[in-house]
Amino acid sequence: MSSLSEGPFHTSDVSLTAGGFRRAILRTDDGVRIEAVYEPCTAGSAATAIVIAHGFTGSVDRPAVRRAAQVFAQRAAVVTFSFRGHGGSGGRSTVGDREVLDLAAAVEWARSFGHARVVTVGFSMGGSVVLRHAATHTETAETDAMHGGRKEARTDAVAAVSAPARWYYRGTAPMRRLHWVVTRPLGRLVGRYGLGTRIHPDEWNPVPLSPVESVPLIAPTPLLIVHGDRDPYFPLDHPRMLAAAGDAELWLEPGMGHAENAADDELLGRLADWLAGE
């Protein structure tokens, strides 16, 4: 183990494991400790590193996240991490608000390995985070100054899978249950002890830029929207609204449900090819 500082962000407890895997604790701009894993491409050196942003209640070690990482690692290096309040990371979940800082730290860490391209893919809550991150961490200095982003944390391409288009959506039973978990004291206890997710009790103030408001700010960064036609959380008006808001490619997947748990290896392979620019 070692403690070190790398560029504008900080890592500690960095360990090298078998096969070139690295585990680290990253520190975000607001001081939250985030667990992260770097995996080299299994096919040899790769120009691209893919940073995976999991969904609500996920973590770096959840089976669906590990499966996605294994498929992606056949084509690129991969960085996975646990959002604040999830897994072994510190802090409490803000359900898509300050999680942009967690992703930024992971992207900067991925760039420290020297890859020519670093790209992001997010699932569900992680999908909303990668959209807001791409909108606020750009090549344009004026945009960075306006939103607090840094160029070192920018993404070279972004894919959002099963992402909401707008905040506070309660149009489906699963989303009504999720809002109960997030907004009620008893629900947050269920989140903590039943779902392994520590949720911040405060409401957003101010309300962050919504995913659909973020999309027009992402160009010219390539953007892909992916959504299943059997998603029980967000119906198809969400991906269509996102795709219509800017310059985006849209994949509507027949028979697919929600997020990383529903993404099969064939879809993950196509996603990896798109993210790697193949």
Secondary structure by P-SEA (a helix, b strand, c coil): cccccccccccccccccccbbbbbbbbcccbbbbbbbbbccccccccbbbbbbbccccccccaaaaaaaaaaaacbbbbbbbccccccccbbbcccccaaaaaaaaaaaaaaacccbbbbbbccaaaaaaaaaaacccccaaaaaaccccccccccbbbbccccccccccccaaaaaaaaacccaaaaaaaaccccbbbbcccccccccccccccccccccbbbbbbbcccccccaaaaaaaaaacccccccccccccccccccaaaaaaaaaaaacc
